[in-house]
């Protein structure tokens, strides 16, 4: 033994003492037997090993045998319920049963069709065989053969844990359950702080507070929530090590108990800006259940001092249209607080800067403007445009400067607001006078000019030296191509193929106008006479394009400024499509208003050949035969009507079944409603308002039509209640009334100038004998809003689309959304916050151009059936007012979806915003095949044939 081992042995003996072990008697005998009978001992040992191997093999074989299928349940819900009459409505839980294909059950027999429920219990309410712990009042029901539903009588409390137990008696006899107990929890209690802001009373500017709204997922204990809530802010003159002082506040709740309103005590403005901290500690308790908030919420707000709150919010020079639509240069100036119009008029200074001494232009940066520069500048005399109130946030000043010249704006230090705030330092800025727009357009709306009239078009132009009018007159027999190759409204159609336009089907004429020099905003009126061109071949339909014309360079193609399709005709047409696919055409004279007899009516196919024709009778009408089954070259495209009188032929047309030409009978929903026999006698209320949007202080008119679902009159004197809830969830108006025989009731609501702005909801409910609500009948929403004109405009598109025609669908790979945010009058809105969120909804391919075709995508059977919603990280616009969002859609490349993108751009103050919505089909496919059959494919008789048409 080495010296180290000996030392270690001595150390162990010193610590633990000596250890002696003697083998047991059976082990000594076994050892002696192995020594005395080695052959027998080896044989017995081998036999034992073989037995153990056989047992292990048997166990493994048994595990590989097919196992009987067991049934397991998945629990869906419970979700948060919607609120009605300030009470959360209960939501169900659903246990969906399916075979258990878990990892240890891979070797299984083929699965038969599952029917877990006892057939005699399907659709029945269960009184035994299933229980919920803790106990909840409600009903268990087999909704179908594999779905067991529990509907509670009351809404689920927050954060409560439950255990479901059921016996085998409610299942089919051959069902083997994987387990008979399942657990789930109701929705947890969550909280969110919204709208923490500095508030100044509109009529008492000296009253300043900090207000906030806290939203909870469930009603909470108000007193306990107030104990968890705190508002702190450091006192003036204290350093960062000083503990902030507690602020007193009031806490109120809406009727649901889910929305809490925090209102601080009246604040004295600090000498220097201070951060106010609102903190809601974790552990806020729900009114019902064991739910507690599990995290602490902290929000901060910078409370301004007297000299930091008042700032120039925005300054820009833009072109604004007057009520007479004349362009005016306008300087737009807005502040963060209301300013007296007289105060601003006396202190605001505007200087028209001279030409730059060494730049040889009128461009100036604000840092280059010195007192010497101002002495050489022209101090402008101006008048602020009238404002609704003596003190306002936004002002405008009319200018008339040469475009591109610089205007220096000075708002002096010490400018005082109506809220007693003071501008901390002088505001200096330079803006450029905007260019007046170049215009050349056809006056008026519409696309029809009467043949019996003067046949002249009035043109209006501004800011151009001349106008070039290019007239494309439709050639004879080309009407079918015009209709089949265009889409959109008939007055401004678009061609569907970029290789085919009006030049392919028209004869071209040109006329130029030279204008006298005048002010860029002064309108010039011209007359374009179409009479000389009507004598040329072809019907009286013109594509008219107006563009800029420079007499000094007549061959240059100027910018196109307007285009329109104009039809010269006295014939007015109306087509009625009958249910059997026949049509009735009515022809009248636009000059006399009387029917036109003897007019020739033709329905042209794709190839321009008439497939149906007739002549109008004395009542100006003709019936055409059925068009059902007309395909390929005979597919109807356009009705052509011609009539000769006094040696002149007049023609007119109307596209066949184009959506833009269909009559809209009402601005209200006329689609009706579905019902079944069981609900035909149930009551329902159709509610509506006279306008839908009102200003504070205006009167709201509501009405309701209360009938049975089969439109029969309801029993009279039924007790009903109308209730109107405001934006904060509180009851704004409430009245009980009795149903009259006619079932028509009107209500008048008076709002106050101080009424909350936002969305209001009015609903009518049926009452029982005790005055309690028993059933909801109908509702309508309206809003109360202050009139605030938009200051921004927003547009969005996808990177896979061009400015012209968009592709039929987009690929989810590398898809981006491009957002353009501009000020209202066209200049880019820089450094503005932009948010975006998208929604994906599973859809199938369908195209308006091919309504009779079915398009099948192989991936559609595997896609998720639920809609997907996601909010994207917010962005800021760049110097050009642009922002982009990357759409993480690669994981949804397995099917076809409708992509709905909502973008929102905010003004510099962060509150007001504008929104844009873009929509597109989403699919990974690069091509698609459509199928159209000449009849139904659901069932074919023996030897019956069908013709299929394919389109790619």
Long-range contacts (C-beta under 8 A, 24 or more apart in sequence): 64-107, 65-107, 66-107, 66-108, 66-109, 67-105, 67-107, 67-108, 68-176, 69-99, 69-100, 69-105, 69-108, 69-109, 69-111, 69-176, 70-99, 70-100, 70-105, 70-176, 70-177, 70-178, 71-97, 71-98, 71-99, 71-100, 71-114, 71-116, 71-171, 71-175, 71-176, 71-177, 71-178, 72-97, 72-98, 72-99, 72-100, 72-177, 72-178, 72-179, 73-97, 73-98, 73-148, 73-182, 74-98, 75-164, 75-182, 75-184, 78-152, 78-156, 78-184, 78-186, 78-187, 79-187, 80-187, 80-217, 80-218, 81-155, 81-156, 83-256, 83-729, 84-763, 84-773, 84-776, 85-723, 85-763, 85-765, 85-773, 86-254, 86-255, 86-256, 86-725, 86-729, 86-731, 87-155, 87-256, 88-155, 88-218, 88-219, 88-256, 89-155, 90-138, 90-151, 90-152, 90-153, 90-154, 90-155, 90-156, 91-155, 91-156, 92-149, 92-150, 92-151, 92-152, 93-149, 93-150, 93-184, 94-143, 94-147, 94-148, 94-149, 95-147, 95-148, 95-149, 95-150, 95-164, 95-182, 96-146, 96-147, 97-146, 97-147, 97-148, 98-146, 100-178, 114-145, 114-146, 115-145, 115-146, 115-172, 116-145, 116-146, 116-171, 116-172, 116-175, 117-142, 117-144, 117-145, 117-146, 117-148, 117-170, 117-171, 117-172, 118-142, 118-169, 118-170, 118-171, 118-172, 119-145, 119-172, 121-170, 126-170, 128-169, 129-166, 129-167, 129-169, 129-170, 130-164, 130-165, 130-166, 130-167, 130-170, 131-164, 131-165, 131-166, 132-162, 132-163, 132-164, 133-162, 133-163, 133-165, 134-160, 134-162, 136-162, 142-170, 156-186, 156-187, 156-289, 157-186, 157-218, 157-286, 157-288, 157-289, 157-290, 157-291, 158-186, 158-187, 158-188, 158-189, 158-217, 158-218, 158-286, 158-288, 158-289, 158-290, 158-291, 159-185, 159-186, 159-187, 159-188, 159-189, 159-286, 159-289, 159-290, 159-291, 159-292, 160-185, 160-186, 160-289, 160-290, 160-291, 161-185, 161-290, 162-186, 186-289, 186-291, 187-217, 187-218, 188-217, 188-291, 188-294, 189-216, 189-217, 189-218, 189-220, 189-284, 189-285, 189-286, 189-289, 189-291, 189-292, 189-293, 190-216, 190-217, 190-293, 191-215, 191-216, 191-217, 191-280, 191-284, 191-293, 191-297, 192-297, 193-278, 193-280, 193-297, 193-299, 196-278, 196-299, 196-301, 197-301, 198-301, 198-303, 198-304, 198-309, 200-337, 200-419, 205-418, 205-419, 205-420, 206-419, 206-420, 207-266, 208-266, 208-267, 208-269, 208-419, 209-263, 209-264, 209-265, 209-266, 209-267, 210-262, 210-264, 210-267, 210-276, 210-278, 210-301, 210-303, 211-261, 211-262, 211-263, 211-264, 212-261, 212-262, 212-278, 212-299, 213-259, 213-260, 213-261, 213-262, 214-259, 214-260, 214-261, 214-262, 214-280, 214-297, 215-258, 215-259, 215-260, 216-257, 216-258, 216-259, 216-260, 216-284, 216-286, 217-258, 218-258, 218-286, 218-287, 218-288, 218-289, 218-291, 219-256, 219-257, 219-258, 219-286, 219-287, 219-288, 220-253, 220-257, 220-258, 220-260, 220-284, 220-285, 220-286, 220-287, 221-284, 221-285, 221-286, 221-287, 222-251, 222-252, 222-253, 222-257, 222-260, 224-284, 224-285, 225-251, 225-260, 225-280, 225-284, 226-251, 228-280, 228-281, 228-282, 228-283, 228-284, 229-262, 229-278, 229-279, 229-280, 229-281, 230-277, 230-278, 230-279, 230-281, 231-262, 231-264, 231-276, 231-277, 231-278, 232-276, 232-277, 232-279, 233-274, 233-275, 233-276, 233-277, 233-303, 234-274, 234-275, 236-270, 236-271, 236-272, 236-274, 237-271, 244-277, 247-276, 254-728, 254-729, 254-730, 255-729, 255-730, 255-731, 256-729, 257-287, 258-729, 259-728, 259-729, 261-728, 267-303, 269-303, 269-304, 269-305, 269-306, 270-303, 270-305, 271-305, 272-305, 273-302, 273-303, 273-304, 273-305, 273-308, 274-302, 274-303, 274-305, 275-300, 275-301, 275-302, 275-303, 276-300, 276-301, 276-302, 276-303, 304-421, 306-420, 306-421, 306-422, 307-421, 307-422, 307-423, 307-424, 308-424, 309-336, 309-337, 309-419, 309-421, 310-335, 310-336, 310-337, 310-415, 310-417, 310-421, 310-422, 310-423, 310-424, 311-335, 311-336, 311-423, 311-427, 312-411, 312-427, 312-429, 313-393, 313-908, 313-909, 314-791, 314-907, 314-908, 315-409, 315-429, 315-431, 316-431, 316-823, 316-825, 316-827, 317-399, 317-407, 317-431, 317-432, 317-433, 317-434, 318-434, 318-823, 318-824, 318-825, 318-826, 318-827, 319-434, 319-435, 319-436, 319-437, 319-825, 319-826, 320-396, 320-825, 326-521, 326-523, 327-436, 327-437, 327-462, 327-521, 328-398, 328-399, 328-521, 329-398, 329-399, 329-400, 329-401, 329-433, 329-434, 329-436, 330-396, 330-397, 330-398, 330-399, 331-396, 331-397, 331-399, 331-407, 331-409, 331-431, 332-394, 332-395, 332-396, 333-394, 333-395, 333-396, 333-397, 333-409, 334-393, 334-394, 334-395, 334-791, 335-393, 335-394, 335-417, 336-393, 336-909, 337-393, 337-417, 337-418, 337-419, 337-421, 338-389, 338-391, 338-392, 338-393, 338-417, 338-418, 338-419, 339-391, 339-392, 339-393, 339-395, 339-415, 339-417, 339-418, 340-390, 340-391, 340-416, 340-418, 341-384, 341-387, 341-390, 341-391, 341-392, 341-395, 342-390, 343-415, 343-416, 344-384, 344-395, 344-415, 345-383, 345-384, 347-411, 347-412, 347-415, 348-409, 348-410, 348-411, 349-379, 349-409, 349-410, 349-412, 350-379, 350-380, 350-382, 350-397, 350-407, 350-408, 350-409, 350-410, 351-377, 351-378, 351-379, 351-380, 351-407, 351-408, 351-410, 352-377, 352-378, 352-380, 352-401, 352-405, 352-406, 352-407, 352-408, 353-377, 353-405, 353-406, 353-407, 353-408, 353-430, 354-378, 361-404, 362-402, 362-404, 362-405, 362-406, 362-432, 363-404, 363-406, 363-432, 364-406, 364-408, 364-430, 365-430, 366-408, 366-428, 366-429, 366-430, 369-408, 369-428, 369-430, 373-408, 374-408, 377-408, 380-407, 391-417, 391-418, 399-433, 401-433, 402-433, 403-433, 403-434, 403-435, 403-436, 403-520, 404-432, 404-433, 404-435, 405-432, 405-433, 406-430, 406-431, 406-432, 406-433, 407-431, 407-432, 407-433, 434-825, 435-520, 436-462, 436-463, 436-520, 436-521, 437-462, 437-463, 438-462, 438-463, 438-464, 438-548, 438-559, 438-561, 439-463, 439-464, 439-561, 440-464, 440-467, 440-546, 440-547, 440-548, 440-561, 440-562, 441-546, 441-561, 441-562, 442-544, 442-546, 442-562, 442-564, 442-566, 443-525, 446-491, 447-490, 447-491, 447-564, 447-565, 447-566, 447-567, 448-566, 448-567, 448-569, 448-590, 449-530, 449-566, 449-567, 449-568, 449-569, 450-568, 450-569, 450-570, 450-590, 450-591, 451-534, 451-540, 451-568, 451-569, 451-570, 451-591, 451-648, 451-650, 452-570, 452-591, 453-591, 455-529, 455-530, 455-531, 455-534, 455-568, 456-527, 456-528, 456-529, 456-530, 456-531, 457-527, 457-528, 457-530, 457-544, 457-566, 458-525, 458-526, 458-527, 458-528, 459-513, 459-525, 459-526, 459-527, 459-528, 459-546, 460-523, 460-524, 460-525, 460-526, 461-513, 461-515, 461-523, 461-524, 461-526, 462-520, 462-521, 462-522, 462-523, 462-524, 463-520, 463-521, 464-515, 464-548, 464-549, 464-558, 464-561, 465-514, 465-515, 465-517, 465-548, 465-549, 465-550, 465-551, 465-552, 466-512, 466-513, 466-514, 466-515, 466-548, 466-549, 466-550, 466-551, 467-512, 467-513, 467-515, 467-526, 467-546, 467-547, 467-548, 467-549, 468-510, 468-511, 468-512, 468-513, 468-546, 468-547, 468-548, 468-549, 468-558, 469-510, 469-511, 469-512, 469-513, 469-528, 469-544, 469-545, 469-546, 470-508, 470-509, 470-510, 470-544, 470-545, 470-546, 470-547, 471-508, 471-509, 471-510, 471-511, 471-530, 471-533, 471-542, 471-543, 471-544, 472-502, 472-503, 472-506, 472-507, 472-508, 472-542, 472-543, 472-544, 472-545, 473-506, 473-507, 473-508, 473-509, 473-533, 473-536, 473-538, 473-541, 473-542, 474-505, 474-506, 474-538, 474-539, 474-541, 474-542, 474-543, 475-505, 475-506, 475-507, 475-537, 475-538, 476-537, 476-538, 476-539, 477-608, 478-505, 478-506, 478-538, 478-608, 479-539, 479-541, 479-604, 479-608, 479-638, 479-640, 479-653, 480-604, 480-605, 480-606, 480-607, 480-608, 480-637, 480-638, 481-505, 481-608, 482-541, 483-637, 483-638, 483-653, 483-655, 483-656, 483-658, 484-606, 484-637, 488-660, 489-660, 490-565, 490-655, 490-658, 490-660, 490-661, 491-564, 491-565, 492-563, 492-564, 492-565, 493-565, 494-805, 496-805, 498-804, 498-805, 502-543, 506-538, 506-543, 507-536, 507-537, 507-538, 509-533, 509-536, 512-549, 512-554, 513-549, 514-549, 514-551, 530-566, 530-568, 534-568, 539-651, 539-653, 540-567, 540-568, 540-569, 540-650, 540-651, 541-565, 541-566, 541-567, 541-568, 541-653, 542-566, 542-567, 542-568, 567-652, 567-653, 569-650, 569-651, 569-652, 570-650, 571-596, 571-599, 571-641, 571-643, 571-650, 571-651, 571-652, 572-652, 573-639, 573-641, 573-652, 573-653, 573-654, 575-639, 575-654, 577-657, 580-626, 580-628, 581-626, 581-627, 581-628, 582-623, 582-624, 582-625, 582-626, 582-627, 583-623, 583-624, 583-627, 584-621, 584-622, 584-623, 584-624, 585-614, 585-616, 585-621, 585-622, 585-623, 585-624, 585-639, 585-641, 586-620, 586-621, 587-616, 587-620, 587-621, 587-622, 587-641, 587-643, 588-620, 594-620, 595-619, 595-620, 595-621, 596-620, 596-643, 598-643, 599-641, 599-642, 599-643, 600-641, 600-642, 600-643, 601-639, 601-640, 601-641, 602-639, 602-640, 602-641, 603-627, 603-636, 603-638, 603-639, 603-640, 603-656, 604-636, 604-637, 604-638, 604-639, 604-640, 605-630, 605-633, 605-634, 605-635, 605-636, 605-637, 606-632, 606-633, 606-634, 606-635, 606-637, 607-633, 609-633, 610-640, 611-636, 612-636, 631-949, 659-848, 673-709, 675-709, 675-710, 679-709, 680-708, 680-709, 680-710, 681-708, 681-709, 681-710, 681-712, 682-708, 682-709, 683-707, 683-708, 683-709, 683-714, 683-718, 683-766, 683-775, 683-777, 684-708, 684-709, 684-777, 684-778, 685-764, 685-777, 685-778, 686-778, 687-762, 687-763, 687-764, 687-778, 687-779, 687-780, 688-780, 689-762, 689-780, 689-782, 691-782, 692-782, 692-783, 693-782, 693-783, 693-784, 693-785, 694-751, 694-782, 694-783, 694-784, 694-785, 695-784, 695-785, 695-786, 695-787, 696-751, 696-752, 696-753, 696-754, 696-755, 696-757, 696-784, 696-786, 697-751, 697-752, 697-753, 697-755, 698-751, 699-748, 699-749, 699-750, 699-751, 700-748, 700-749, 700-750, 700-751, 700-782, 701-746, 701-747, 701-748, 701-749, 702-746, 702-747, 702-748, 702-749, 702-762, 702-780, 702-782, 703-744, 703-745, 703-746, 703-747, 704-744, 704-745, 704-746, 704-747, 704-764, 704-778, 705-743, 705-744, 706-739, 706-743, 706-744, 706-745, 706-764, 706-777, 706-778, 707-743, 713-741, 713-742, 713-743, 714-739, 714-743, 715-739, 716-740, 716-741, 718-766, 719-766, 719-767, 719-768, 719-769, 719-771, 720-764, 720-765, 720-766, 720-767, 720-777, 721-764, 721-765, 721-767, 721-773, 722-747, 722-762, 722-763, 722-764, 723-762, 723-763, 723-765, 724-749, 724-760, 724-761, 724-762, 724-763, 725-760, 725-761, 725-763, 726-755, 726-756, 726-758, 726-760, 727-756, 727-757, 727-758, 727-759, 727-760, 728-756, 728-758, 732-760, 733-762, 736-767, 736-771, 751-784, 755-784, 756-784, 757-783, 757-784, 757-785, 757-786, 758-783, 758-784, 758-785, 759-783, 760-784, 788-912, 789-824, 790-824, 790-912, 790-914, 791-823, 791-824, 791-907, 791-912, 792-821, 792-822, 792-823, 792-824, 792-829, 792-832, 792-905, 792-907, 792-913, 792-914, 793-821, 793-822, 793-823, 793-824, 793-914, 794-819, 794-820, 794-821, 794-822, 794-903, 794-904, 794-905, 794-914, 794-915, 794-916, 795-819, 795-820, 795-916, 796-820, 796-901, 796-903, 796-916, 796-918, 797-918, 798-901, 798-918, 798-920, 799-884, 801-920, 806-920, 808-847, 808-921, 808-928, 809-845, 809-896, 809-920, 809-921, 809-922, 809-923, 809-925, 810-899, 810-920, 810-921, 810-922, 810-923, 811-922, 811-923, 811-924, 811-926, 812-887, 812-889, 812-890, 812-892, 812-893, 812-922, 812-923, 812-924, 813-889, 813-890, 813-893, 813-924, 815-886, 815-887, 815-889, 815-922, 816-884, 816-885, 816-886, 816-887, 817-884, 817-885, 817-887, 817-901, 817-903, 817-918, 818-882, 818-883, 818-884, 819-875, 819-877, 819-882, 819-883, 819-884, 819-885, 819-903, 819-905, 819-916, 820-881, 820-882, 821-877, 821-881, 821-882, 821-883, 821-905, 821-914, 822-881, 827-881, 828-877, 828-879, 828-880, 828-881, 828-882, 829-877, 829-881, 829-905, 829-907, 830-877, 830-878, 830-879, 830-880, 830-881, 831-876, 831-877, 831-908, 832-876, 832-877, 832-881, 832-905, 832-906, 832-907, 832-908, 833-874, 833-875, 833-876, 833-905, 833-906, 833-910, 834-874, 834-875, 834-876, 834-877, 834-883, 834-903, 834-904, 834-905, 834-906, 835-871, 835-872, 835-874, 835-875, 835-903, 835-904, 835-906, 836-871, 836-872, 836-874, 836-875, 836-885, 836-901, 836-902, 836-903, 836-904, 837-869, 837-870, 837-871, 837-872, 837-901, 837-902, 838-869, 838-870, 838-872, 838-887, 838-899, 838-900, 838-901, 838-902, 839-867, 839-868, 839-869, 839-899, 839-900, 839-902, 840-867, 840-868, 840-869, 840-889, 840-892, 840-897, 840-898, 840-899, 840-900, 840-922, 841-867, 841-897, 841-898, 841-900, 842-867, 842-895, 842-896, 842-897, 842-898, 843-896, 843-897, 843-898, 843-921, 844-896, 845-896, 845-921, 845-923, 845-928, 845-930, 847-930, 850-930, 850-932, 850-951, 852-932, 853-930, 853-931, 853-932, 853-949, 853-951, 854-930, 854-931, 854-932, 855-928, 855-929, 855-930, 855-931, 856-929, 856-931, 857-895, 857-896, 857-923, 857-925, 857-928, 859-894, 859-895, 859-896, 859-923, 859-924, 859-925, 860-895, 860-896, 862-894, 862-895, 863-892, 863-894, 863-895, 863-896, 863-897, 864-892, 864-895, 868-892, 868-897, 877-905, 889-922, 892-922, 893-924, 894-924, 895-923, 896-921, 896-922, 896-923, 896-925, 897-921, 897-922, 897-923, 898-922, 927-952, 928-952
